[in-house]
Structure formats: C-alpha cells, structure tokens
Amino acid sequence: MSKETKYTEDNIRSLDWKEHIRMRPGMYIGKLGDGSSADDGIYILVKEVLDNSIDEYVMGAGKTIEISIQGEKVVVRDYGRGIPLGKVVDVVSKMNTGGKYDSRAFKKSVGLNGVGTKAVNALSTFFRVESTRDGKSASAEFEKGNLTNQETLEETSRRRGTKVSFIPDDTIFKHYKYRAEYVAKMLKNYVYLNPGLTIIFNGEKYFSENGLKDLLSDTINKEDRLYDIVHLKGDDIEIAITHSKTQYSEEYHSFVNGQHTTQGGTHQAAFREAVVKTIREFYGKNYEASDIRKSIVSAISIKVMEPVFESQTKTKLGSTEMGGDLPTVRTYINDFVKTKLDNFLHKNSITAESLQRKILQAERERKDLSGIRKLARERAKKASLHNKKLRDCRVHLTDSKKDRNLESTLFITEGDSASGSITKSRDVNTQAVFSLRGKPLNSYNMSKKIVYENEEFNLLQAALNIEESLEGLRYNNIVIATDADVDGMHIRLLLITFFLQFFPEVIKEGHLYILQTPLFRVRNKKETIYCYSEQERRDAIAKLSGKPEITRFKGLGEISPDEFVHFIGDDIRLDPVMLDKEKSIEELLSFYMGKNTPQRQEFIIDNLKVELDTIEEEEF
C-alpha cells in the first residue's frame, strides 16, 4: 500500500495578488503566445491599459491618446482627468480597487472589475504609472508587481492625464514580438467605436467620423458591396450592414461597451435573428435564414450596464439584460432593427431591390447545391467515423455552449510521414491534425460547388465547421504545416487560395498561420541548436566549439517525433497570414493564381534575383 500524503495546515497557502496572477496568467489575460496571434497576451496587456484611457474619453475627458511601442517597451499616455494622486499605487497594485465600481463615474465602462492594470503590472519586469492633475503629479514604479520607487505630489506644468509604461516579462511571454498590424487593428476599432477620438500610434494618426460605417468601408471594398452601407444609430446601439457580391459566408464585427467580442455572444445572436425577422416581414416572404444572411458583412455595437462576459478577456457577451429600465438584450436589439432597418428599406427602394435579388440568388444556389451538399455531408461523416483524415483533439470546445478554446489548433499537413510526426508529437488535448492527400486543387475563380464536390475541400470544411459562418469554427488556430521546399510552398499557396476564395473571414479574423520549422540542426556532444535561417546556422556554428554536426532538414517527415515536440509546443513559431489592405482579395488571387501574365513573370524574376543576391551575400 502506498504511503498516505499528509494534509495539514502547512499545506494551506494563500497567494497575494501578484503571485496568483503570475502563477495563473491565463485566468487574467487568456493565452500567452509570442505575438503571432491578435489575441496573444502581450496585446491584451496593451488593451487593458488602453481601456482605462478610452473610459476617460467616454466620460468626456481627453480627446487624444498617444501610444508608442518601441521593441519591448509600451507607453500609453492619455489626457483624461488623471488618477487621484493619493491612489496611484493602489489602483495598479490592490485587487478590487478602482473607480469603475462607482456607477456614477463609469456607467457603461469597458473595464469592470479592477483587475486589468494589476495584471499588466504583475506580468511586467518594468511598470511605471504617472498621474498629473491640478498642477501636481505622482508616480510609482514596479517590478513584477513589487513597488520599487514612488514619487508623490510634485509640482508640474504638464497637462493632466495618465501615462503608463511597461515591459512584458519575457520569462512568461517567451520570444515575443509586437506586430504593428495587430496593434493598428485594435486601435482602429477604438476610433470606430468612439468617433471624435484621436489615437496616435508611433506617429501615425487614427481617427473616425462615421463610426461603424467607417469600419465596414475599411473591411469591404466599394466595388464588392452589393449596396451602399446601411448605417443606423440609437442611444445605446449602432449597426452597419451591407452584402458582398463575391463573399460566400457571413461576417460579423460585434462590440459591447467598446470591447471587441470576437466570439460574439447574446448581442450578436440577437442581431442575426433580428435581421432575418425584419427582412422576412418587409418582403412578406418566409425566406430561409441562411439565404438572407449569406454574404452579409456587418457590425453591431451596444452599451450595457455592468455587462457579464464569459471570461476575463471579454471575447463573448453572456449578459441577457441591458440594465436599468431597458428590456433584455434580445428584445432591445430586435425592436431597434425592426424599426430602423424596416424604415430604411421602405425609404431606399434601390437597396431593397438589390437585397431581394441577392436573397433569391442565394436561394437558387442553395437549391442547386442541396443534393451535392447532402452527399458531401454524408461523405464527411463517414470519413470522420473512420478517422482517415482528421486526428481530432480532446478539448476543442471549452463547454457545452461551444466556445472555442483559445489554444485549440488544427494542423493541416500533407503526406503520411509529416502527419505522422505531428500526430505523435502533438498535445492531444488541444492540437488536431488534418492530413491532405497530395496537392489541393487551385480553386481560384471556382464556385462554392467545388467545395462540396472536391473530397479534400469538403472534408476540411466539415472539420472546421465553417460552412455558413465562423460562429461554429471548431479551432481557434488553423496552421498550415508543409515542407520548406518548392512543393511545400505551392501547397501553402493553394490552401491560402482556398480560404481567400471561399472563407476570407478566416484570414481577416486572424485564424490562419504558417508553421515555421527548423531548416538545420547544429549539435555537438553537449548541445543541440535548431536553426530557422542561414544566419541562425552560422551563429550556432560559431557558438559550438570544434566541428559540430550539421543536418539539413528537407521535409517535416525527416524530423523525429521526439524532436518535433519542441516545434509545436512552447517554442512554436507561427507566421500569421495577413491581408494587404491596399489590394482587394480578387486582385490578390488574380495576380498570384490567375493566368500567367508578363507582370507576374517580372515579379518572380525580380524576387528571385533578390533571393539569389541575399544567398550570395550570406555565403561569401
């Protein structure tokens, strides 16, 4: 019999606030990550500080926010009222301390529970807060949540407001790097939701006059809009709607009290329902909901008293009540859309006619595809039962409400050896593997019909559960894992084409990545270094004494599962697939995947010359 473990008073331990945050950071900021994903922790840290500055603007104090990110250091400066000088230390280092508990001051604020800046403080190797008001200033500096310096009540001529500087702890956020594209997207959302606010990021100005209308204008090109953006506003609600001429699935941008609810929630569900109900009643036809919402591109923002989110990162609204004397979220949104959208359609007959033609077209396409879709679903179900293509993970859903687990990942790879290595190396709880058979089809300029007729595309769509919208997406991260050779690059391009052609919102919402795997292994008897570039290989050779053994990996299948576990675990390197805002999806696909044109030949030759020149410089 095994010896019983003692359980006494000595086993009971109370953690102080900073210890708990550092021990369980995921409870406060979601996943950690290295900055390759927009929801990685380093961006949540920025957001938590910015939310306080935004709340100042909402309360009518401070029209400009300045943010600087240089390397690892983040600085956020607002011109609001400033933290009360005697509470500068408390508000960033004492849990359950903050102004937002007083509903008179912060009626519909973003931050709710006084946790945000404390988490930033505890998870930073350097954290400084400085407040200026009434001609005086006070400041405090911390390291990992511990107060290291404090200055109080100094006379100053600086403008009032709050300045926060911090450097994330690289022992928690390993190999991290801020990507300007993700920060810029966050800041754009802030100005869309707060017309009149100016945010200056590393010298670049962000400003919006038209709110969510500007968001959709930046999201979908004018040439791809079926009709002009419908923009409707109320006291605590704002919506913007259009339909795409080319996009197949639904696309939603939803917000609560300025928070981007990337996983939707009760307000987004109510909005989808209200749009269908209103349009059915306007035309007097019981159209299928999927036909009405097909190709919709829309945004909704509401303000709720004391909203309840389903996690500290506030990505999904759980509240059913608006608060105060207002009705439920569902009733409030339904009543608003019913009144405002119905009135708009009655006054704008051209838009109403365009929308009805789109619905009827979607209806015809659905009926034409009905037989094919039924067979495709049956094939996908059989393939799933036989586990031929998909090695699923155990926990891709966090609960019965089908929230995506932020860590859930699907690797898309090609070939038995590569998929075998990843399957044996993966974390079976959160990482799944989808195995391709050969190169996928070039789907450029093809209709949605090909997704159901092509076995690979059909099974991939079924595995992801994205046939109609991203709401059911089963994995937060979709990672293309192919060899770093010509064939592997070609497969990457074909898969990216598939998503751009049929499911562009997967890329727009930041779910698609490329897995980076090492090109070389450099080792001696004492140490092994994996290198992802020629420069890293040279550095490794210089570091290891003597003549180290150098191995060039030609394919994923050559890397043993024992080694591969490092490359898809804590040290995983991912490159996000991002869209160039200057070019439309059609332009991108036409240039890279369309007919071979002189312009594309010139592009390939020019870039090949640059690559060859780089290799020559590295070698000699």
Protein Blocks (a to p, Z undefined) as FASTA:
>chain_A
ZZdddddfklpccddfklmmmmmmmlmnopnbjolafkbmklmmmmmmmmmmmmmmmnop
ajbdcdddehjbccdddfbebpafklmmmmmmpghiajklpmklmmbafblnlmmmmmmm
mmpcbdcddddeehiacddddeehiafbdcehiadfbdcdddddddddfklmghiacdfk
lmmmmmmmmmmmmghiacdeehiacddfklmmmmmmmmpcfklpmbdcdddddfkbccdd
dddfkbmbdcddddeehiacfkgpjklmmmmmmmmmmmmmmnopacdfklmmgopacddd
dddehiadfbfkopacfbfbebhjbdcfklmmmmmmmmmmmmmmmmmmmlmmmmmmmmmm
mmmmmmmmmmmmmmmmmmmmmmmmnommbccdfblcfbfnopacfkbccdddedjklmmm
mmmmmcfklpccdddehjaddfehiafklmmmpmklmmmmmmnopmlbmklombfbdcdd
ddfbfklmmmmmmmmmmmmmmmmmlmmnopaccddddfbdcddfkbccddfbfklmmmmm
mmpgcjddddddfbfklpcfklmmmmmmmmlccddddddfkbcfklmmmmmmmccdfklm
mmmmmmmmmmmmmmmmmmZZ
